Amino acid sequence: MRAAVLRSYREPLSLETVPDPVCEPDGVVLKTLACGICRSDWHGWVGEHPKVRPGDILGHEYCGEVIEAGPLATWRKGDRVIAPFILACGDCPECRSGQTTTCRAQRVPGFGDRGAYAEYVSAPHAHNLTRLPDSLTPALAAGLGCRVTTAFHALTGRAALQAGEWLAVHGTGGVGLSLLLVGKALGARVIVVDVVPEKLTHARSLGAEAAFDARDGDVAARILELTNGGAHVSVEALGIEATANASLRCLRPLGRHVQVGLPTGHTAKMQIDMNTLYMRQLSVFGTRGMPAWRYPTLLSLIETGRIDVSPIVARTVALSQASDELRAFDGPTAPGVAVITDFAT
């Protein structure tokens, strides 16, 4: 099969012919219909993710068509499915309690397993997969990736965001944009923070009540003033120290901070404003992905128009363009995300 292989950090991915993936007994092999390009992939491409090594294939936001199914899988050839990036075992105590994103034996394509920057991808633990609705294009399904799903679980499964509450979103990349769209759908009043004027304008056009440039003074203080005491929920969507602390400082007493941005490599350890956390008696939630059993609920909300995720995908690209998209994460990026839909060029 054709795949984009990481041979050296920060160098263009190598387009190669590599062996087809092997179908595991409880899994399937998919023909990749689309694969999102995520900032998490960038962390691996630059050498900051501990599970990504030269020779690996990136790509964890994918949907595909089953071309082979193992004897323990319930899927059949021709089924079109969407996959969570965390493929949980289903047997450990965490899985049995429903907390599958903390599975002890989880598999993650692109981070330890071969990913979906390729014509075909193996999906073990195929009980995690969900049928792809006919109304959802492969590009948009892949665009849900780890951003819309993570945003939905962060706001509903972790922070328990309520209608009428103030939600502050720090960083308006793919997951930040998703938080805005999901937050609005849940009835929240959303404030976004970024340093790219184009993204702030875009966020306002999608319903953000306020959009602040982080370079213009003390953003946390401006949010406290606007909301008459602070946001009820604030989400950090970049994984850096400055925005993590701004997220904490913009909260009202008893507010909830959610850490969505991936802190890894040089940002894995941060100096955090613990005094603000202590004095305002804040709650802090970490979140990563969404349990597979929640996919039908999210997909139903999208199918019925309750959540409009169409603004997520800004462009579709070829496999040969993946390197350029990864390199773009070195600096400020334009609104929306890129999705690979052409695996032949």
C-alpha positions as CSV (number, residue, x, y, z in Angstrom):
1,M,0.0,0.0,0.0
2,R,1.0,3.6,-0.3
3,A,1.8,5.5,2.9
4,A,3.5,8.6,4.2
5,V,6.3,7.4,6.5
6,L,8.1,9.5,9.1
7,R,11.8,8.9,8.4
8,S,13.3,11.9,10.1
9,Y,11.8,14.5,12.5
10,R,10.8,17.8,10.9
11,E,11.6,16.4,7.5
12,P,9.0,15.8,4.7
13,L,7.2,12.5,5.1
14,S,8.5,9.8,2.7
15,L,5.9,8.5,0.3
16,E,6.6,4.8,0.1
17,T,5.1,1.4,-0.8
18,V,4.9,-0.5,2.4
19,P,3.4,-3.9,3.4
20,D,-0.4,-4.0,3.8
21,P,-1.6,-4.0,7.4
22,V,-2.4,-7.4,9.1
23,C,-6.0,-8.0,10.3
24,E,-6.1,-8.9,14.0
25,P,-8.6,-11.5,15.3
26,D,-10.8,-8.9,17.0
27,G,-10.2,-6.2,14.4
28,V,-10.7,-5.1,10.9
29,V,-8.6,-3.6,8.1
30,L,-10.0,-0.5,6.5
31,K,-9.6,1.2,3.2
32,T,-8.9,4.7,4.4
33,L,-11.6,7.1,3.1
34,A,-10.3,10.2,4.9
35,C,-7.8,11.1,7.6
36,G,-7.6,14.3,9.5
37,I,-4.3,16.2,10.1
38,C,-4.0,17.1,13.8
39,R,-1.7,19.2,16.0
40,S,-1.1,16.0,17.9
41,D,0.4,14.6,14.7
42,W,2.7,17.6,14.7
43,H,4.0,16.8,18.1
44,G,5.1,13.4,16.8
45,W,6.5,14.8,13.6
46,V,8.8,17.2,15.5
47,G,9.9,14.5,17.9
48,E,8.1,15.6,21.0
49,H,5.8,12.6,21.4
50,P,7.4,9.7,23.3
51,K,5.5,7.1,21.2
52,V,6.4,8.3,17.7
53,R,9.7,7.1,16.2
54,P,11.3,7.3,12.7
55,G,9.7,4.6,10.6
56,D,6.2,5.2,12.0
57,I,3.1,6.2,10.1
58,L,1.1,9.0,11.6
59,G,-2.7,9.5,11.4
60,H,-5.3,8.9,14.1
61,E,-8.4,10.7,12.8
62,Y,-9.9,8.4,10.2
63,C,-12.9,6.7,8.8
64,G,-12.9,3.9,6.3
65,E,-14.5,0.9,4.5
66,V,-14.0,-2.6,5.9
67,I,-12.1,-4.8,3.5
68,E,-11.2,-7.6,5.9
69,A,-12.6,-8.6,9.3
70,G,-11.1,-10.9,11.9
71,P,-13.0,-13.9,13.2
72,L,-13.9,-12.1,16.5
73,A,-15.1,-8.9,14.8
74,T,-18.8,-8.3,14.1
75,W,-18.2,-6.0,11.1
76,R,-18.4,-7.2,7.5
77,K,-16.7,-6.3,4.3
78,G,-18.1,-3.2,2.8
79,D,-19.2,-1.6,6.1
80,R,-18.3,2.1,6.4
81,V,-17.1,3.0,9.9
82,I,-15.7,5.8,12.0
83,A,-13.0,5.1,14.6
84,P,-12.2,6.8,17.9
85,F,-8.4,7.4,18.2
86,I,-8.4,5.4,21.5
87,L,-9.1,1.8,20.7
88,A,-10.0,0.3,24.1
89,C,-9.6,-3.3,25.0
90,G,-13.1,-3.7,26.5
91,D,-11.9,-6.0,29.3
92,C,-9.9,-4.1,31.9
93,P,-11.6,-2.5,35.0
94,E,-11.6,0.9,33.4
95,C,-13.3,-0.3,30.3
96,R,-15.9,-2.3,32.3
97,S,-16.7,0.9,34.2
98,G,-17.3,2.8,30.9
99,Q,-14.2,4.9,31.2
100,T,-12.6,3.5,28.0
101,T,-10.4,6.5,27.4
102,T,-8.3,5.4,30.3
103,C,-8.1,1.8,29.1
104,R,-5.0,0.0,30.4
105,A,-4.4,-1.8,27.1
106,Q,-5.5,0.9,24.7
107,R,-4.2,1.0,21.1
108,V,-3.7,4.3,19.3
109,P,-3.0,4.4,15.6
110,G,-0.3,6.8,14.8
111,F,1.1,6.6,18.3
112,G,2.5,3.2,18.8
113,D,0.5,1.5,16.1
114,R,0.6,2.3,12.3
115,G,-1.6,5.2,11.5
116,A,-3.9,6.2,8.7
117,Y,-1.7,8.4,6.6
118,A,-2.0,5.4,4.3
119,E,-4.3,3.6,1.8
120,Y,-5.2,1.0,4.5
121,V,-5.2,0.9,8.2
122,S,-5.6,-1.9,10.8
123,A,-8.2,-1.2,13.6
124,P,-7.8,-3.7,16.4
125,H,-10.5,-3.9,19.1
126,A,-13.1,-3.3,16.4
127,H,-15.9,-3.1,19.0
128,N,-14.9,0.5,19.3
129,L,-16.0,1.4,15.8
130,T,-19.3,3.1,14.9
131,R,-21.2,2.9,11.6
132,L,-20.6,6.0,9.5
133,P,-24.0,7.7,8.8
134,D,-24.8,8.1,5.1
135,S,-25.4,11.8,5.7
136,L,-21.9,12.4,6.9
137,T,-19.2,12.7,4.2
138,P,-15.9,10.9,4.9
139,A,-14.0,14.2,5.0
140,L,-16.3,15.6,7.7
141,A,-16.3,12.3,9.6
142,A,-12.5,12.4,9.7
143,G,-12.7,16.0,10.7
144,L,-14.6,15.0,13.8
145,G,-11.4,13.2,14.6
146,C,-10.1,13.8,18.1
147,R,-11.3,17.5,18.1
148,V,-15.1,17.4,18.0
149,T,-15.3,14.2,20.0
150,T,-12.8,15.5,22.5
151,A,-14.7,18.8,22.8
152,F,-18.0,17.1,23.2
153,H,-16.7,14.9,26.0
154,A,-14.8,17.7,27.6
155,L,-17.9,19.9,27.9
156,T,-20.6,17.2,28.6
157,G,-18.7,14.3,30.2
158,R,-16.2,16.2,32.3
159,A,-17.1,19.9,32.9
160,A,-20.9,19.3,32.8
161,L,-21.4,22.7,31.0
162,Q,-24.9,24.1,31.5
163,A,-27.0,26.3,29.2
164,G,-26.5,29.9,30.1
165,E,-23.1,29.5,31.6
166,W,-20.0,31.4,30.3
167,L,-17.5,29.2,28.5
168,A,-14.0,30.6,27.7
169,V,-11.9,28.8,25.0
170,H,-8.2,29.5,24.9
171,G,-6.9,28.6,21.4
172,T,-9.1,28.4,18.3
173,G,-7.5,25.6,16.4
174,G,-9.5,22.5,15.4
175,V,-10.4,21.6,19.0
176,G,-11.0,25.2,20.0
177,L,-13.3,25.7,17.1
178,S,-15.1,22.5,18.0
179,L,-15.5,23.7,21.6
180,L,-17.1,26.9,20.3
181,L,-19.6,25.0,18.1
182,V,-20.5,22.4,20.8
183,G,-20.6,25.0,23.5
184,K,-23.1,27.2,21.5
185,A,-25.2,24.1,20.7
186,L,-25.4,23.4,24.5
187,G,-26.6,26.9,25.1
188,A,-23.5,28.4,26.6
189,R,-22.2,32.0,26.1
190,V,-18.8,31.5,24.5
191,I,-15.7,33.7,24.6
192,V,-12.7,32.7,22.5
193,V,-9.0,33.8,22.9
194,D,-6.3,33.6,20.3
195,V,-3.5,35.6,18.7
196,V,-4.6,35.3,15.0
197,P,-7.0,38.1,14.0
198,E,-8.5,35.9,11.2
199,K,-9.4,33.2,13.7
200,L,-11.0,35.7,16.1
201,T,-13.1,37.1,13.2
202,H,-14.0,33.6,12.1
203,A,-15.1,32.7,15.7
204,R,-17.3,35.8,15.9
205,S,-19.0,34.8,12.6
206,L,-19.8,31.4,14.2
207,G,-21.4,32.9,17.2
208,A,-18.7,33.7,19.8
209,E,-20.1,36.4,22.0
210,A,-16.6,37.9,22.5
211,A,-13.2,37.2,20.9
212,F,-10.1,38.5,22.6
213,D,-6.5,38.8,21.2
214,A,-4.2,37.4,23.9
215,R,-1.6,39.9,22.9
216,D,-3.8,42.8,24.0
217,G,-3.3,43.1,27.7
218,D,-4.6,40.9,30.5
219,V,-7.2,38.7,28.8
220,A,-8.2,36.9,32.1
221,A,-9.0,40.3,33.6
222,R,-11.1,41.2,30.6
223,I,-13.0,38.0,30.8
224,L,-13.7,38.5,34.5
225,E,-15.1,42.0,33.7
226,L,-17.2,40.9,30.8
227,T,-18.8,38.0,32.7
228,N,-19.2,39.9,35.9
229,G,-17.0,37.6,37.9
230,G,-15.5,35.0,35.6
231,A,-16.3,32.2,33.3
232,H,-18.0,29.1,34.7
233,V,-16.0,26.8,32.5
234,S,-12.7,27.5,30.8
235,V,-10.9,25.2,28.4
236,E,-7.2,25.3,27.5
237,A,-6.9,24.0,23.9
238,L,-3.2,24.5,23.1
239,G,-1.2,22.7,25.8
240,I,1.1,25.6,26.8
241,E,1.8,27.3,30.1
242,A,0.6,30.9,29.3
243,T,-2.9,29.7,28.1
244,A,-3.2,27.2,31.0
245,N,-2.7,29.9,33.5
246,A,-4.9,32.4,31.7
247,S,-7.6,29.7,31.7
248,L,-7.4,29.3,35.5
249,R,-7.3,33.1,36.1
250,C,-10.4,33.9,34.0
251,L,-12.6,31.6,36.1
252,R,-15.1,32.7,38.8
253,P,-15.0,31.0,42.2
254,L,-15.9,27.3,42.0
255,G,-15.3,27.4,38.2
256,R,-14.1,24.4,36.2
257,H,-10.9,24.3,34.1
258,V,-10.6,21.6,31.5
259,Q,-7.2,20.7,30.1
260,V,-7.7,19.6,26.4
261,G,-4.5,20.9,24.9
262,L,-1.8,18.2,24.8
263,P,1.2,19.0,27.1
264,T,4.1,17.0,25.8
265,G,7.8,17.5,25.1
266,H,8.9,20.9,26.3
267,T,5.4,21.7,27.6
268,A,4.9,18.5,29.6
269,K,5.8,20.3,32.8
270,M,4.5,23.8,33.6
271,Q,4.4,26.3,36.4
272,I,0.8,26.6,37.3
273,D,-0.9,29.4,39.3
274,M,-1.9,27.2,42.2
275,N,-2.8,30.2,44.4
276,T,-5.7,31.1,42.0
277,L,-6.8,27.4,42.0
278,Y,-6.7,27.4,45.8
279,M,-8.3,30.7,46.6
280,R,-11.1,30.4,44.1
281,Q,-11.6,26.7,44.9
282,L,-11.5,25.7,41.3
283,S,-12.0,22.2,39.8
284,V,-9.5,21.0,37.3
285,F,-10.3,18.3,34.8
286,G,-8.0,16.5,32.4
287,T,-9.6,15.0,29.3
288,R,-8.5,12.9,26.3
289,G,-10.7,11.7,23.6
290,M,-14.3,10.4,24.1
291,P,-15.5,6.9,25.0
292,A,-16.5,4.9,22.0
293,W,-20.0,4.2,23.4
294,R,-20.8,8.0,23.2
295,Y,-20.3,8.2,19.5
296,P,-23.9,7.3,18.5
297,T,-25.1,10.2,20.7
298,L,-22.8,12.7,19.1
299,L,-23.5,11.5,15.6
300,S,-27.2,11.7,16.2
301,L,-26.9,15.3,17.3
302,I,-24.9,16.1,14.2
303,E,-27.4,14.2,11.9
304,T,-30.4,16.0,13.3
305,G,-28.7,19.4,13.0
306,R,-28.4,20.1,16.8
307,I,-24.6,20.5,16.3
308,D,-23.3,21.9,13.1
309,V,-19.7,20.8,12.5
310,S,-19.5,21.8,8.9
311,P,-17.2,24.8,9.6
312,I,-14.5,22.3,11.0
313,V,-13.0,21.2,7.6
314,A,-11.4,24.0,5.8
315,R,-9.8,22.0,3.0
316,T,-9.1,18.5,1.7
317,V,-5.6,17.6,0.6
318,A,-3.7,14.8,-1.0
319,L,-1.4,12.4,1.0
320,S,1.6,14.2,-0.7
321,Q,0.5,17.5,1.0
322,A,0.5,16.1,4.5
323,S,4.1,17.4,5.2
324,D,3.1,20.9,4.3
325,E,0.1,20.8,6.6
326,L,2.3,19.5,9.5
327,R,4.9,22.2,8.9
328,A,2.2,24.9,9.1
329,F,1.6,24.0,12.8
330,D,5.0,25.6,13.5
331,G,3.3,29.0,13.4
332,P,-0.2,30.5,13.6
333,T,-2.6,28.6,11.3
334,A,-5.7,29.6,9.4
335,P,-9.2,28.7,10.7
336,G,-10.4,25.1,10.2
337,V,-8.5,21.9,9.6
338,A,-7.1,19.9,6.7
339,V,-8.3,16.3,5.9
340,I,-6.5,13.9,3.5
341,T,-9.0,12.4,1.0
342,D,-6.7,11.6,-1.9
343,F,-4.3,8.7,-1.0
344,A,-3.1,8.2,-4.6
345,T,-1.2,11.5,-5.2
